[in-house]
């Protein structure tokens, strides 16, 4: 009660007559500012308090940020007893009024706090950065997962497909964004500006990214595309410095060879499936001669999984085919994270290639093996449903044959 009175007095002093500026706000504890933001009804004052909270948060030390998240987690949690009582009341009498009361009680107050924080200028980007800290703290303080679930719920709404803007990244894109493409590339490191130019400038190369209106200069995710005649079997050929660019009218295949998420604070919010399908659709309309849409993808879990098994000596392509089709987690989904992503999007395993990634990273992940996933724009929806409902993996005949050959060798090796 004393706390409530103190907060009420604080709010009265701030808002009853006229807005009192920044110095008064900066003197308040961040927890009091959060309470004030939840209590005020004025849009102008609300934005100013939200801005003050976000500025204050950025200046907090690590232990102060932990205390801030614990405040959100505990003081702004839902009242489980009230929720149970209101749920019982609604079950007995499902009126709109009872439904409204239950819905309000079932939402933790921290969700409304995040919504009001998002009123401030630059707030969306600030909240994405805030989640980076929260994700780090959740590892040592799993109870904070409750707060992370609420923030993730809101971020999924704010970053849904209706708000995303697809933009092509070209050599003429502002340097500030190109620098971020270099920094965020997560699959095949961009060595320098010359390397970036080779990926963007030739007529047979494309790059597309999703942006959000609230973060117009920050790519959320981007995909690099090579336009080729045939399905490629190595990343060395795709990124070769001395390759001759293909005339665009000769291209028959669009190769998605690198997909990079850019914002750690949006981890767990999937954009990749939307990006690939929209880019494939846009390319199909712009270049109707394209007949194949494939990836050239890493197999990041292959080597680790293989070294944990007692397997006979197998050709690397047979080993990879067996791994992609047969290695499963306890929930029945593929062990490999990239496989889960593309198969979940409705792609099919098309082919595997030994010596496809000669980099140190490629050897460490998969003995240098890479895989093509095929996006058949007619078949993807059925493949997606089969995978989601039955964990069924769509694969080409050559891949199935290699997997069968590997299984036969494993069976012979295990026979007494």
N, C-alpha and C positions, 0 to 999 in steps of 0.2 A: 504493500500500500504506500509506504514512504517513497519507494522508487517511482510509482505511478504519479504521485503528487509532485515529485521533483521534476519529472518530465513534463507534466502539465504546466507547471510554473515556467519552466524553460520555454515551452512553446508559446505561452501567453506573452512572455516578454519579447519574443521574436516576432510574432505575427499579428497580434491583436490590433495594433495600431498602424504600424508601417514596417516595411522590410528594413532590417538592420544589416549592414553589409558584411564583407568578408572577414574583417578582423574578429568580430564576435563569433563567427562560424569556426574560424581556424583555432580558436581557443577551446572549443568543445571536444571531449573525447569522441572517438569515431563511433562508439556504441550509442552515445547520446544523439549523435547526428542521424544514425540509422533509425532510432526511435522517432526522432523529429520528422524524418522523411515519411515514415509510415503514418504519422498523425496529421500532417498538413494536407489541406485540400487544394491549396492554390497552385496553379501551374507554374507561375514565375518563381515563387519561393521554392517549389519542389525541385525545379531544375537547378536552382542555385545550391540547394542543399545537396542534391545528387552530385553536382560538380565538386563541391567541397569534400564529399566522402571519397570520390574517386581520386582526387588530388592527395588527400590524406593517406589513402591506401597505398599509393605509389611510393610514399615516403617511409612507410613502416619498415622496421627491421624484421628479420625472419621470425623471431619469437612473437613479435606483435601481430604479424599476419596470422600465425597459428592461433593466437588468442582471439583475433577477429573472427576466424572461421568457427572456432568453438562457440563464440557468441551466437553466430547465425545458426549453428547446429542445435544448440540447446535452448537459448532464450527465445528463438523464433521458430521453434518446432511446433508441430500440431499438438493439440490436446487430445490424446487418445481416448480419455474417458468421455469427453464431450462428443467425440466422433461416434463412439459406441452408442451413447444415449440417443443421439440424433439419428443414427442408422436404424435403431430399434423403433424410434418414433415414425420414421419414414416407411419402414416395413409394415407397421400397423396401419398407417394412413398416408399413402403415397401422393400427397398433395404437392402442387408446385411450391408452396411456401416451405414445406418440410424438405423438399428436394433442394431448394435454394440454400436453406440453413445448413443442410448436410454438406453440400458442395463447398460452401464457404469454410466450414470447419475442417473439412478434409484436405484443404490446401494449406501447407505451412506458410507462415507469414513471411518467411524469407523469399518465397516466390514473388510475392507482391513487392518486396524490397528490391529484388533484381529488376522487376518491371519498371519501378520508379527510377532506379539508377539509370536505366536505359533512356531516360528522357534527356540526359545531359549531352552536350555536344561531344562527339568522339567516344560516347559511352560504350557502344557496341564493341569496338576494338579494345577498349579498356577491360570490358568483362571477359573477352576472349583471353586477354593476357592474364587476368585474374585466375581464370581456370587453369592456366599452366601451373601457377603456384599451388592451386588446390589439388591437382592431380599428383604433384610431387608429394604433398603432405599426406594424401590418402594412403600412400604406401606404408607410412609409419603410424598413421592414425586412421585405421579403417572405419571408425565410427563416423568420420567426416564424409563418408560415401553418401550419407543421406543428403547432405548439402549439395554434393556433386550431382546427384540424381535430379535435384530440383533445377540446378543451373543448366544441366544438359537438356532437360525437358524444354526449357525456354529457348535455348540455343537452337534446338531442332525446329522449333516454330519460326524463329527469326531467320533461320537459314534454309527454309524449305525452298523447293524448286521454283515456286512462284516469284521469289525475290532474287534469284541468281541471274546473273548476266553473263552470257558467253561472249568472249572477245578473242579474236585472233591475235597472237603475239607475233610480231614481225620484227625485222631489223630496224624498222622505222618507229617502233614502240618507244616511248620515253625511256631514257637511260635508267631512271630511278626504278622502273619496273623490271627492265632487263637485268639489273644488278640483283634483284630479288629472285629472278628465275635461276641465275647462276647459283645463288646461295641456297635455294630450296631444292635444287635437283638432288634427288635421293637415290636414284637407280644407277645412272652412269654419269659420274662426275664431269662437269664442264670445266675443262682445263684452263681456258683463258677466253678472251674476247674473240680470237680467231676461231676457236672451237664453237663458241656460241653462234658466230656468223655462219659457219658451215651447217648448223642445225636450223637456222631460220631463213637465210637469204636465198638459197637456190630454189628454183621453181618447183622442184620435187620434194620440198620439205615444208611442213606445217607445224604450228604449235597453237594450241587453244587452251584458254584458262577460264575458270569461273571466277567472277567477282561478285561482291555484294554492294549495293548502293551506299550502305553505311561505312564501307571500307573500300572506296573506289580505287585506291592505289595499292591494295594488298591482294595478290592472287590467293585464292583459297586452295585450288588444285589446278594442275596443268598437265596436259598430255602432249608428248612429242610424236609426230607422225612422219614416216617416210613413205613416199609414193614410189612404188617399184613395179617391175614387170612380173617377177616371180615372188613366191613366198621365201623370205631370206632365211638362211640357216646359221648366221653368226652376226653378232653385234659389230665385229671388226669390219665386216663389209659395209654395214649400214653407216658406220661413223668414220670410214676410211678418209684420210686427209686428201688422198690423190684420186678419189673416185670422180668419174665424169657424171655430172648431173644429167638426169633423164629428161627428155622432152616430155612435157606434161601430157600430151596426147597419147604417148606410148604407155603411160601408167595403167596398170590393171589391178594393182593391189595396194591397199592402204594398210600400213604396218604401224600399230601403236607400240612403240618400243620403250617408252618411259612414261610412267605416271607418278607424279609426286604430289603428296599432300603438303601444304605450306604452313598451316596453322596448328601448332601443337595443342592449342586451347580448344580446338574443334575435334579432337580425337574421339572416335566413336560415332561421329556424325558423317555418314557416308555420302560422298559426292561422286565417287569414281564411276559407279554404274550409270548415273545420269549423264556424266560427261562423255563417256565412251559412246553411248547410244546416240546422244545428240550430235556429237562430232561425226559419227558414221553416217547419220541421216543427212547432215549438212553436206558432207563430201559426196554422198551419193547423188544429191540434187545438183551440186555444182559440177561434178565430173561423172556423168552417167556412164562412162566407159569402165569405171571401176567395178570389178566383179567379185573381189575378195576383200574381206575386212578381217585382219588377223592381228595378233600380238606377237612380239618376240619378247618373251618373259623370262625372268630368273626363276629358279626353283630353290628358294632360300633354305628349305628344310632338308634337302636331299642328303647332304653329306653327314649332318648330325644324326639323322635317322638311320642311315646306313651303318655308321660306326657303332650304333647301339644294337645292331642285329647280328645274328650269326648267319651270314649269307655266303654262298659260293661266289667264285669269281665270275662276274657277268660283264658283257659289253656295257659301257655307260649308258647307251641309249635304251637298252633293255631294262637296266636297273631303274632308269628314270621313269619309263613307262609303267613298270610294276609299282613303283612308289606312288605315282600320280593316281593310278586306278585302284590300288589295294591298300595303301597305308591310311588308316582311319583313326580318328580320336574315339574316345569312349562314347561320344554322342552320335557316332556314325558318319560324321563329316570328314573330309580329307584332312590329313595332318598338315599339309602344306598351306600356309596362309594365302599365298598368291593364287593357288588352285581354288581355294574356297571362294575368293573374291570373283574370279572370272567365271567359274562354274555357277556360282550363285547369280551371276548376271545373265546366264543362259548361253554362255559360250561352250564350245566343245573342244576337247583335247585333239589337236590336229596332228602334230609331229614333234619329235624331240631330236635335238642335234648335239652330238658330242663336239668338243672343241669350239663351242659357240661363243664362249666368253673367256678370253685369255687373260683377263685381269686377275690380280691377286684376290680380289673380293669374289669373283666368279669361281675360282678354284676352291676357295674356303667354303663357299656356300654349297656348291653343286658339282665339284670336279670340272667346272667349265661347261656343264650341260645347260642348254636353254630349251624352252618349249614354245611352240606356236599354239595359241588358243584361237579358234575360229568363231567369228561372230556372223552367223547366217541371219540376216535381218528378218527373214521369214520364220526361222526356227527358234529364235532365242526365247520367245515367250513359253513355248512348250518345254524347252530344255530347262528353263528356270523353274517351271512348275514341277517337273519330274524330279529335279534336284531338291527343291524345297520340301516336297511331300514325301518322296521315296528315297532321297539321297542317291538318286540314280545319276551316274556320270556319263555324259555324252562324249563319245570318242570315235575317232576314225578307225577304219579297218586296220591300217598299218600299226596304229598304236595298240589296238587290241591284240594283234598278232605278236608284237614285241612283248607285251605283258604276259601273254600265254607262254611264250618261249622262256621268259624269266621264271615263271611259276613252275614250269616243267623242270628246269635246272635246280630250283630250290627243292622241289619234291625229290628228285634223284639224290641230291646231296644229303637229305634228311633220312633217306631209306636205310634200314639196318644192313 
